Amino acid sequence: MLWNKVVPREMEGELIAPQSTKRKGPEPEIIKVESFAKEMDMVVNKILQHHQEMKVPFSEILILYRVKCTHQLGVIDTIKFTLDRYQLPYDRISENNESKRTFKRKENWIKISTIDSSKGLNFQAVFIVNVDSMPFPLKEDKEREVSLLYIAMTRAKEHLFLSYSGISEFTQYFDEYQKKGRWKKSM
């Protein structure tokens, strides 16, 4: 299927095809592994690779997540634990109202944020983790969840990574899209 500039949807509104923008760069990378702990190890290895090989400063790296915890795991705790284990500097933009208000990009730290709090921010490399938590089961408004994922994806200026270790409606879409060979996949 060829992408048009605007794709009609069953839901209200239109979806603008990413290919119709003027941005150019590497294809998004999809990372699928068997557990969230392994997912975060893969993410940190990609962060280190981009920092060391491509000279992406930590201040230009953002890790986004949908919810702090699910019924199975503490997402933010696992993110922090993994970054601590690798001794990487980080700052939570969305820890509280004060942290978002006092956010400074100058600090050479990896930024961590909820997707909701990332609106208006752009980073060279963006890692959207735990995508299998979307659409969030407690939210009935699937269109809002699609919009949130779109917001998260458009925070990336150059490098976009989506990672997951479980199954959701969104990850099934990525798996299907991957089978068609449209996106590069990391394992």
N, C-alpha and C positions, 0 to 999 in steps of 0.2 A: 504494500500500500504506500503510495506517495503521500507525504504530509502536505496538506494545504496550509495556508497561513493561519486560518482559523478553523477549528474542528468543532462542529456542532455536537452537543451532548444531549442526553435525555434530561439531565438536570437543568435548572435554570442557568442561563449565562453561556459563555463560550470559553473554550480553552485555546490559548494561543500556543501554537506548536513551537517548541524550542528551536527548531531549525529555521524559523522565520526571523529570529533575532540576528543582530549583527555581531554578536559575540562568537569568537572562534577559540578553540582550544582542544585539549584532549577530551576524549569521550569519558563520561562518568564511569567509575569503577564500582562494580558490585562485589561485595565480600560476603560469602555465605559459609558459615562454619557450624559445628555441632553444639556449641554452648556460648553463652554470653562472655564468659571468662576468656575463651579462645578468640572470640570476636574482638575483645578489647586488646588482646595481645597482638592480633593482626593489625588493628588500627594503630597501636603504638609503633609497631615496626614500620608501617607506612609513613607515620609522622616522622620518625627518625630518618628514614630514607629520603623524604622530601627536604628535611632540614639539612642533612649532611650533603646529599648529592646535588640537590637543586637549589640549595641555599635559601629555602623558605624560612624566614625567621619565625620563631615560636609565636611572636605577636601577631602573625598573619595566619594562624591556625585556629580553627574553631571546631569544637566537638558539640554537636547538637543532639538532644534527646527529647522524646515526647513527654514522658512522665518520670517522676523521681523513683517510683517503684511500681512493680506490678504485683500480682498475688504470688508470684514465684520468686522475684528477686529485687534487691535494692539496686536500681540502675545507677544512680549517682554514686552510691557507695562503691560499686564495682569499678566505675570509671576512675574515681579518686584513688582507690586501692592500686589499680594497675599503673596509673601515672606515678604514684608514690614509689611503687616497686621498681620502676625504671628511673627513678629520681629525676623526673621531668617537672619543671615549674608550671604551675597552672593557677588559674583564678576563675572563680565562678561568677559570671556576670549576673546570673539570676538567683543568687543565694537568698537575697532579700531585696527590699526596695532600695536600701542604701547602696548595695553593691552595684545595682544597675545605674543608679544616679551618679556614682563616683567612678564608673568604668573608665579606664585610661588605656588606650591602645599602645602607648609608648612602652609599657612594661613588657619585657621579652618573655612573656609567659603564654602558654597555651590557654585559650579561653574556653570555658564550658558554659553552655546555656541551654535553657529550654527553647524549643522552637518558637513559642509565643514571644519570648523576650528577645529574639534575634531580629525582629522586624527593623529594617533600616540599617542594619549592619552588613558589611561586606568584608570577606576575608579571602586571601589568596587560595587557601586550601580549607575545605569544609568536609567534616566527617559526620554523617548522620548515622547514629548508632541505634541499635535495637529497633529497626524499622518494623519488625514483626509486632511491635506494640501498637501499630497503626493498621486500620482505624482502631482507635482506643475503644474497647468493648463497652465502656460506660457512657460513651457518647453516641447518641443516635443520629446526629447530624453528620452523615458521611461526607457531604459536600464540604463541610468545614474541615474535616480531616484531610481531604484531598487538597484543599487550599493551604493548610498548614504544611503539608509535605512540599507543595510547590514553593511556598515561602522559604522553607529550609533549603531546598535545592538551589534557589536563586540567590542565596547568600554567597555562593562560591564565585569568585572572579576567574579562577583558572582551573583548580582541581576539585572535583567532587567525588566523594566516596559514600556509598550507601552500604550499610552492613546489617546483617541479621543472622539469627541462629534458630529462629522458630518459623512458624507458618501463620500467615494472615492473608487477608484478601490482597493486600498490597504486595507482599512477598511472592504470592502466587503469580501475580502479574509480572514481577521482575523475573521469576523463573521462566515463565512462558516467553517473555521478551528475549531472555538470554538464549533460549533454545533456537530462536530464529536468527541468532548471531548478530543482534543489533548492538549489544553492549559488550565490552570487555568484562570478563569475570575473573576474579581472583579466588584462589582456594588456598 
